[in-house]
Amino acid sequence: MRKIIDTFIEAIKGTETDFTKGNINRAVFLLAVPMILEMVMEGIFSVVDAFLVSKVSEEAFATVVLTETLATLLYAIAIGISIAATAMVSRRIGEKNPKAAADAAGQAILLGIGFAVIISMIGIFFPADLLRLMGASEAVIAEGTNFTRIFLGSNIVIILLFILNGIFRGAGNAAIAMRVLILANLLNIVLDFILIFGFGPIPALGVTGAAIATSIGRGTAVCYQLYILFSDKSLIKLTKHHLKANWEILKKLTNVAATGSGQHLIGSASWIFLMMLIADYGTETVNGYGIAIRIFMFTFLPAWGIANAGATLIGQNLGAGLPERAETSVYRAAYLNMVFLFFVSIIYAIWAEFFIRIFNQNEQVIAVGVECLRIFCFSYAVFAFGMVIVQAFGGAGDTRTPTLINFIAFWLVQIPLAYFLAKVMQWEATGVFWSVVISETIWAGVAFYIFRKGKWKMVEI
């Protein structure tokens, strides 16, 4: 027990560590602990905003649900570039070449800024149109347009937060990523209370205040990340030189990021289609589904932390020429994740109503949320295993394979199945929920089958 506590403290403190040697279980633990806490912090962003905005009005909460569903496209781009950054940085660290790792990190930042500018323009000038496209009622559009404009208009802080944390993970120092999100969350919570409900001379801004608070919290975290990277406090040391375009590295990053983003864009587009189906059944159904998704994400994000640990380990060990150790590391992380979400699914299945009622007292909203959460529990454990395997492909620099897997599971199975069950079979929202369970089970099975073939060991980046 003393050894476990000491290792936990070491993981929290965080240092760049060589994970190409030593005990694999210890390596998974050292990386997974801060990454889990990092993702818990990311989940708290969503949960805190949802809880506080739900006190404003049903329309305000629907605004957050619909905007963040749209933002999954933004997250897909950020995650794609982050995957590329983690893969290239971890591979260079495994090769004992921190200078080349810094070159890759600088170009990843440039790539992210370029995409952020484009998305900002869309968010600033077309927020009402975007909400209308998602099926929002005119009441939701009237109350939520400013939230959508600010949230998407300031997306650069979201994109950079993902990318910079991917760089730190690739260097083996996941604790920094954890710390910046703790900082961001503390600011977000304090500012949420002040800006949503008002305080002293500061007027209550409602749902708009939530967008401002989140942007300031994440923006402060990004400033701290950049301070670390441009100081002597990190193995990867950036200078102004690293922010000049290096077309050879940018091309490699773009190739990996394009399919990495494509992989998540496919999933995001599927989620948006599901939300549009859900929106046909009213604001209460949207809100019940939205609450269930947030509760789901609260444990889903820590599970991604374990998956990210596997991605870092596979990258560093491939860079060191140790493919078998890389494969073993992934399986250890996958089994750990499976056990974690299996127990979570039992808790959610038993106490689903308790968790939904924390956010909303509307009986129709509660009924939808409880049903959604309990149905999702059927695929939790299998999905947990699959998410580590899929993330491992990215860590190896192979983002084409998970893109193909996502296309099969989400576009060829989930979307048509959701429409068939909801509209043709007239299961309505229940059909959408079951389409998620079935498609994600297929997704995990296909990923495991392809991973066992081992072609990812031959990828060069």
C-alpha positions as CSV (number, residue, x, y, z in Angstrom):
1,M,0.0,0.0,0.0
2,R,2.8,2.4,0.8
3,K,4.4,1.7,-2.6
4,I,1.1,2.5,-4.3
5,I,0.7,5.7,-2.4
6,D,4.3,6.8,-3.2
7,T,3.7,6.0,-6.9
8,F,0.5,7.9,-6.9
9,I,2.2,11.0,-5.4
10,E,5.0,10.7,-8.0
11,A,2.3,10.6,-10.7
12,I,0.6,13.7,-9.4
13,K,3.9,15.6,-9.1
14,G,4.8,14.7,-12.7
15,T,8.1,14.6,-14.4
16,E,9.1,13.7,-18.0
17,T,9.8,10.0,-17.7
18,D,11.3,7.4,-20.0
19,F,8.5,4.9,-20.4
20,T,10.5,2.6,-22.7
21,K,11.9,0.6,-19.8
22,G,10.9,-0.6,-16.4
23,N,7.7,-2.1,-15.2
24,I,4.8,-1.7,-17.7
25,N,2.1,-1.6,-15.0
26,R,4.0,1.2,-13.2
27,A,4.3,3.1,-16.5
28,V,0.6,2.8,-17.1
29,F,-0.2,3.9,-13.6
30,L,2.2,6.9,-13.7
31,L,0.6,8.1,-17.0
32,A,-3.0,7.2,-16.3
33,V,-3.4,8.9,-12.9
34,P,-2.8,12.5,-14.1
35,M,-4.5,11.8,-17.4
36,I,-7.6,10.5,-15.6
37,L,-7.6,13.6,-13.3
38,E,-7.0,15.8,-16.4
39,M,-10.1,14.4,-18.1
40,V,-12.1,14.6,-14.8
41,M,-11.3,18.3,-14.9
42,E,-12.5,18.6,-18.5
43,G,-15.7,16.8,-17.5
44,I,-16.3,19.2,-14.6
45,F,-16.4,22.1,-17.1
46,S,-19.4,20.5,-18.8
47,V,-21.1,19.4,-15.6
48,V,-20.7,22.7,-13.7
49,D,-22.0,24.7,-16.7
50,A,-24.9,22.3,-17.2
51,F,-25.9,22.4,-13.5
52,L,-25.8,26.2,-13.2
53,V,-27.4,26.9,-16.6
54,S,-30.2,24.5,-15.8
55,K,-31.2,26.9,-13.0
56,V,-31.7,29.7,-15.5
57,S,-34.3,28.2,-17.9
58,E,-35.1,25.2,-20.0
59,E,-34.2,27.3,-23.1
60,A,-30.8,28.2,-21.6
61,F,-30.0,24.6,-21.0
62,A,-31.1,23.6,-24.4
63,T,-28.8,26.2,-25.8
64,V,-25.8,24.7,-24.1
65,V,-26.8,21.2,-25.2
66,L,-27.2,22.2,-28.8
67,T,-24.1,24.4,-29.0
68,E,-21.8,21.8,-27.4
69,T,-23.2,19.2,-29.8
70,L,-22.2,21.5,-32.6
71,A,-18.8,22.0,-30.9
72,T,-18.1,18.3,-31.2
73,L,-17.0,19.2,-34.7
74,L,-14.6,21.7,-33.2
75,Y,-13.4,19.1,-30.7
76,A,-12.8,16.7,-33.5
77,I,-10.3,19.1,-35.2
78,A,-8.6,19.9,-31.8
79,I,-8.4,16.2,-31.0
80,G,-7.1,15.3,-34.4
81,I,-4.2,17.8,-34.1
82,S,-3.6,16.8,-30.5
83,I,-3.3,13.1,-31.6
84,A,-0.8,14.1,-34.3
85,A,1.1,16.2,-31.7
86,T,1.2,13.4,-29.2
87,A,2.2,10.8,-31.8
88,M,5.1,12.9,-33.2
89,V,6.3,14.2,-29.9
90,S,6.2,10.8,-28.2
91,R,8.0,9.2,-31.1
92,R,10.8,11.8,-31.0
93,I,11.1,11.5,-27.2
94,G,11.4,7.7,-27.6
95,E,14.2,8.3,-30.1
96,K,15.9,10.6,-27.5
97,N,15.5,13.7,-29.7
98,P,13.8,16.5,-27.7
99,K,14.8,19.1,-30.3
100,A,12.8,17.4,-33.0
101,A,10.0,17.0,-30.5
102,A,10.0,20.8,-30.0
103,D,9.9,21.3,-33.7
104,A,6.8,19.2,-34.0
105,A,5.2,20.9,-31.0
106,G,5.6,24.4,-32.6
107,Q,4.1,23.4,-35.9
108,A,1.1,21.7,-34.1
109,I,0.4,25.1,-32.4
110,L,0.6,26.9,-35.8
111,L,-1.8,24.4,-37.4
112,G,-4.3,24.8,-34.5
113,I,-4.3,28.6,-34.7
114,G,-5.0,28.5,-38.4
115,F,-8.1,26.3,-37.9
116,A,-9.3,28.4,-34.9
117,V,-9.4,31.6,-37.0
118,I,-11.8,30.0,-39.6
119,I,-14.1,28.6,-36.9
120,S,-14.2,31.9,-35.0
121,M,-15.5,33.7,-38.1
122,I,-18.3,31.1,-38.5
123,G,-19.3,31.3,-34.9
124,I,-19.2,35.1,-34.7
125,F,-21.3,35.8,-37.8
126,F,-23.7,32.9,-37.9
127,P,-24.7,31.8,-34.4
128,A,-28.5,32.0,-34.8
129,D,-28.3,30.1,-38.1
130,L,-26.2,27.3,-36.5
131,L,-28.8,26.9,-33.7
132,R,-31.6,26.9,-36.2
133,L,-29.8,24.2,-38.2
134,M,-29.7,22.1,-35.0
135,G,-33.5,22.3,-34.7
136,A,-33.6,24.9,-31.9
137,S,-36.9,26.6,-31.2
138,E,-37.2,30.4,-31.7
139,A,-37.2,30.8,-27.9
140,V,-33.9,29.0,-27.6
141,I,-32.4,31.0,-30.4
142,A,-33.5,34.3,-28.8
143,E,-32.0,33.4,-25.5
144,G,-28.9,31.5,-26.6
145,T,-27.4,33.3,-29.7
146,N,-24.8,35.2,-27.6
147,F,-23.7,32.0,-25.8
148,T,-23.1,30.3,-29.2
149,R,-21.3,33.4,-30.6
150,I,-18.9,33.7,-27.6
151,F,-18.4,29.9,-27.2
152,L,-17.4,29.4,-30.9
153,G,-15.9,32.8,-31.4
154,S,-13.3,32.1,-28.7
155,N,-12.6,28.6,-29.8
156,I,-8.9,29.2,-30.1
157,V,-8.5,28.6,-26.3
158,I,-10.3,25.2,-26.7
159,I,-8.1,24.1,-29.6
160,L,-4.9,25.2,-28.0
161,L,-5.8,23.6,-24.7
162,F,-6.2,20.2,-26.4
163,I,-3.1,20.6,-28.6
164,L,-0.8,21.8,-25.8
165,N,-2.0,19.0,-23.4
166,G,-1.3,16.6,-26.3
167,I,2.3,17.9,-26.4
168,F,2.8,17.4,-22.7
169,R,1.3,13.9,-22.8
170,G,3.7,13.0,-25.7
171,A,6.6,14.2,-23.6
172,G,5.4,11.9,-20.8
173,N,4.5,14.7,-18.4
174,A,0.7,14.3,-18.1
175,A,0.7,16.1,-14.7
176,I,1.1,19.5,-16.3
177,A,-2.0,18.9,-18.4
178,M,-3.8,18.0,-15.2
179,R,-2.7,21.1,-13.4
180,V,-3.8,23.5,-16.1
181,L,-7.3,22.1,-16.1
182,I,-7.5,22.4,-12.3
183,L,-6.6,26.0,-12.7
184,A,-9.1,26.5,-15.5
185,N,-11.9,24.8,-13.6
186,L,-11.4,26.8,-10.4
187,L,-11.7,30.0,-12.5
188,N,-14.7,28.7,-14.4
189,I,-16.6,27.7,-11.3
190,V,-16.0,31.1,-9.6
191,L,-16.8,33.1,-12.7
192,D,-19.9,31.0,-13.5
193,F,-21.5,31.9,-10.2
194,I,-20.6,35.6,-10.7
195,L,-21.5,36.0,-14.3
196,I,-24.6,33.7,-14.6
197,F,-26.4,35.0,-11.5
198,G,-24.7,38.4,-11.0
199,F,-22.7,39.7,-8.0
200,G,-22.6,43.2,-6.6
201,P,-22.3,45.7,-9.5
202,I,-21.9,42.8,-12.0
203,P,-25.3,42.1,-13.6
204,A,-26.7,38.5,-14.1
205,L,-25.8,37.5,-17.7
206,G,-27.6,34.1,-17.6
207,V,-26.4,31.6,-20.2
208,T,-24.1,34.2,-21.9
209,G,-22.2,34.5,-18.6
210,A,-21.4,30.7,-18.8
211,A,-19.7,31.2,-22.1
212,I,-17.6,34.1,-20.9
213,A,-16.6,32.2,-17.7
214,T,-15.5,29.1,-19.7
215,S,-13.5,31.2,-22.2
216,I,-11.7,33.0,-19.5
217,G,-10.9,29.8,-17.5
218,R,-9.6,28.0,-20.6
219,G,-7.7,31.1,-21.8
220,T,-5.9,31.4,-18.5
221,A,-4.9,27.7,-18.7
222,V,-3.5,28.2,-22.2
223,C,-1.4,31.1,-21.0
224,Y,0.0,28.9,-18.3
225,Q,0.7,26.1,-20.7
226,L,2.6,28.4,-23.0
227,Y,4.6,29.8,-20.1
228,I,5.8,26.3,-19.3
229,L,6.7,25.5,-22.9
230,F,8.6,28.7,-23.4
231,S,10.5,28.5,-20.1
232,D,13.0,26.0,-18.8
233,K,10.4,24.0,-16.9
234,S,9.8,21.4,-19.6
235,L,11.8,18.8,-21.5
236,I,10.3,20.5,-24.7
237,K,11.5,24.0,-24.8
238,L,9.9,26.3,-27.4
239,T,11.3,29.5,-28.9
240,K,10.1,31.9,-31.5
241,H,12.0,29.9,-34.0
242,H,9.7,26.9,-33.5
243,L,6.6,29.0,-34.5
244,K,7.9,29.7,-38.0
245,A,6.3,27.5,-40.6
246,N,8.3,24.3,-41.3
247,W,6.5,22.9,-44.3
248,E,8.0,19.4,-44.1
249,I,6.9,18.9,-40.5
250,L,3.5,20.7,-41.1
251,K,2.9,18.3,-44.0
252,K,3.5,15.2,-41.7
253,L,1.4,16.7,-38.9
254,T,-1.4,17.6,-41.3
255,N,-1.4,14.0,-42.8
256,V,-1.8,12.5,-39.3
257,A,-4.1,15.2,-38.0
258,A,-6.4,15.1,-41.1
259,T,-7.3,11.5,-40.7
260,G,-7.3,11.9,-36.9
261,S,-9.8,14.8,-37.2
262,G,-11.7,12.8,-39.8
263,Q,-12.0,10.0,-37.4
264,H,-13.6,12.2,-34.8
265,L,-15.5,14.3,-37.4
266,I,-17.3,11.1,-38.5
267,G,-18.3,10.4,-34.9
268,S,-19.2,14.0,-34.3
269,A,-21.4,14.2,-37.4
270,S,-23.2,11.1,-36.2
271,W,-23.8,12.6,-32.8
272,I,-25.2,15.8,-34.5
273,F,-27.5,13.6,-36.6
274,L,-28.7,11.9,-33.5
275,M,-29.3,15.2,-31.8
276,M,-31.4,16.4,-34.7
277,L,-33.5,13.2,-34.5
278,I,-33.9,13.8,-30.7
279,A,-34.9,17.5,-31.3
280,D,-38.0,16.3,-33.2
281,Y,-39.4,15.1,-29.9
282,G,-39.3,18.4,-28.0
283,T,-37.1,20.5,-25.7
284,E,-37.7,18.2,-22.7
285,T,-36.4,15.2,-24.7
286,V,-33.4,17.2,-25.8
287,N,-32.7,18.2,-22.2
288,G,-33.1,14.7,-20.8
289,Y,-30.7,13.3,-23.4
290,G,-28.3,16.2,-22.8
291,I,-28.2,15.6,-19.1
292,A,-27.6,11.8,-19.6
293,I,-24.8,12.6,-22.1
294,R,-23.1,14.9,-19.6
295,I,-23.2,12.3,-16.8
296,F,-21.9,9.8,-19.4
297,M,-19.1,12.1,-20.3
298,F,-18.1,12.7,-16.7
299,T,-16.9,9.1,-16.5
300,F,-16.2,8.8,-20.2
301,L,-13.5,11.5,-20.1
302,P,-11.5,9.8,-17.3
303,A,-11.6,6.7,-19.4
304,W,-10.1,8.7,-22.2
305,G,-7.4,9.5,-19.7
306,I,-6.5,5.9,-19.5
307,A,-6.7,5.6,-23.3
308,N,-4.3,8.6,-23.7
309,A,-1.8,6.8,-21.4
310,G,-1.8,3.9,-23.8
311,A,-1.3,6.2,-26.8
312,T,1.8,7.8,-25.1
313,L,3.2,4.5,-24.2
314,I,2.8,3.1,-27.7
315,G,4.4,6.1,-29.3
316,Q,7.5,6.2,-27.0
317,N,8.0,2.5,-27.2
318,L,7.7,2.4,-31.0
319,G,10.2,5.3,-31.1
320,A,12.6,3.2,-29.0
321,G,12.1,0.1,-31.3
322,L,10.1,-1.9,-28.8
323,P,6.8,-2.8,-30.6
324,E,6.0,-5.8,-28.3
325,R,6.3,-3.7,-25.2
326,A,4.1,-1.1,-26.9
327,E,1.4,-3.7,-27.6
328,T,1.5,-5.1,-24.1
329,S,1.2,-1.6,-22.7
330,V,-2.0,-1.0,-24.7
331,Y,-3.6,-4.2,-23.5
332,R,-2.8,-3.4,-19.9
333,A,-4.5,0.0,-20.2
334,A,-7.5,-1.5,-22.1
335,Y,-8.2,-4.1,-19.4
336,L,-7.9,-1.4,-16.7
337,N,-10.3,0.8,-18.6
338,M,-12.8,-2.0,-19.0
339,V,-12.9,-2.8,-15.3
340,F,-13.3,0.9,-14.5
341,L,-16.3,1.5,-16.7
342,F,-17.9,-1.8,-15.9
343,F,-18.3,-0.7,-12.2
344,V,-19.4,2.7,-13.3
345,S,-22.2,1.2,-15.5
346,I,-23.5,-0.7,-12.5
347,I,-23.7,2.5,-10.4
348,Y,-25.4,4.4,-13.2
349,A,-27.9,1.6,-13.8
350,I,-29.0,1.5,-10.2
351,W,-29.0,5.2,-9.4
352,A,-29.8,6.7,-12.8
353,E,-32.8,8.7,-11.5
354,F,-30.8,10.2,-8.6
355,F,-28.1,11.5,-10.9
356,I,-30.6,13.0,-13.4
357,R,-32.6,14.7,-10.6
358,I,-29.5,16.6,-9.6
359,F,-29.8,18.6,-12.8
360,N,-33.6,18.8,-13.4
361,Q,-36.9,18.2,-11.6
362,N,-39.1,18.1,-14.7
363,E,-40.6,14.6,-14.7
364,Q,-40.5,14.2,-18.5
365,V,-36.9,15.3,-18.7
366,I,-36.1,12.8,-15.9
367,A,-37.8,9.9,-17.6
368,V,-35.9,10.5,-20.8
369,G,-32.6,10.9,-19.0
370,V,-33.0,7.8,-16.9
371,E,-33.9,5.7,-19.9
372,C,-31.0,7.0,-21.9
373,L,-28.4,6.5,-19.1
374,R,-29.6,2.9,-18.4
375,I,-29.5,1.9,-22.0
376,F,-26.0,3.3,-22.5
377,C,-24.8,1.1,-19.6
378,F,-25.2,-2.0,-21.7
379,S,-22.2,-1.0,-23.9
380,Y,-20.0,0.7,-21.3
381,A,-17.5,-2.0,-20.6
382,V,-17.0,-3.1,-24.3
383,F,-16.7,0.6,-25.3
384,A,-14.1,1.1,-22.6
385,F,-11.9,-1.6,-24.1
386,G,-12.4,-0.3,-27.7
387,M,-11.6,3.3,-26.9
388,V,-8.1,2.4,-25.7
389,I,-7.4,0.3,-28.8
390,V,-8.6,3.1,-31.1
391,Q,-6.6,5.7,-29.3
392,A,-3.5,3.4,-29.6
393,F,-3.7,3.5,-33.4
394,G,-3.4,7.3,-33.1
395,G,-0.4,7.0,-30.7
396,A,1.3,4.9,-33.3
397,G,0.6,7.5,-36.0
398,D,-2.0,5.4,-37.8
399,T,-5.1,7.6,-37.9
400,R,-6.5,6.1,-41.1
401,T,-7.5,2.8,-39.5
402,P,-9.7,4.3,-36.8
403,T,-11.2,6.7,-39.4
404,L,-12.3,3.6,-41.4
405,I,-13.6,1.9,-38.2
406,N,-15.6,5.0,-37.3
407,F,-17.0,5.2,-40.8
408,I,-18.3,1.7,-40.6
409,A,-19.7,1.8,-37.1
410,F,-21.2,5.3,-37.1
411,W,-22.2,6.1,-40.6
412,L,-22.9,2.7,-42.0
413,V,-24.5,1.3,-38.8
414,Q,-25.4,4.0,-36.2
415,I,-27.0,6.7,-38.4
416,P,-29.3,4.4,-40.5
417,L,-30.1,2.2,-37.5
418,A,-31.1,5.3,-35.4
419,Y,-33.4,6.5,-38.2
420,F,-34.9,3.1,-38.7
421,L,-35.6,2.5,-35.0
422,A,-36.8,6.0,-34.2
423,K,-38.9,6.7,-37.3
424,V,-39.8,3.4,-39.1
425,M,-40.2,1.3,-35.9
426,Q,-41.5,4.4,-34.1
427,W,-39.4,3.8,-31.0
428,E,-38.7,7.5,-31.1
429,A,-35.8,8.6,-28.7
430,T,-35.5,5.0,-27.3
431,G,-34.5,3.8,-30.8
432,V,-31.7,6.4,-30.9
433,F,-30.4,5.3,-27.6
434,W,-30.2,1.6,-28.7
435,S,-28.5,2.5,-32.0
436,V,-25.7,3.9,-29.9
437,V,-25.3,0.7,-27.9
438,I,-25.3,-1.5,-31.0
439,S,-23.0,0.6,-33.1
440,E,-20.4,1.1,-30.3
441,T,-20.3,-2.7,-29.6
442,I,-19.5,-3.3,-33.3
443,W,-17.0,-0.4,-33.2
444,A,-15.0,-2.0,-30.4
445,G,-15.1,-5.5,-32.0
446,V,-13.8,-4.2,-35.3
447,A,-11.0,-2.2,-33.6
448,F,-9.8,-5.1,-31.6
449,Y,-9.7,-7.4,-34.7
450,I,-7.6,-5.0,-36.7
451,F,-5.3,-4.1,-33.9
452,R,-4.4,-7.8,-33.4
453,K,-3.1,-7.9,-37.0
454,G,-0.3,-5.6,-35.9
455,K,0.2,-3.5,-39.1
456,W,0.3,-0.3,-36.9
457,K,3.8,-1.4,-35.8
458,M,5.1,-0.6,-39.3
459,V,3.9,3.1,-39.4
460,E,6.6,5.7,-39.9
461,I,6.0,9.4,-38.9
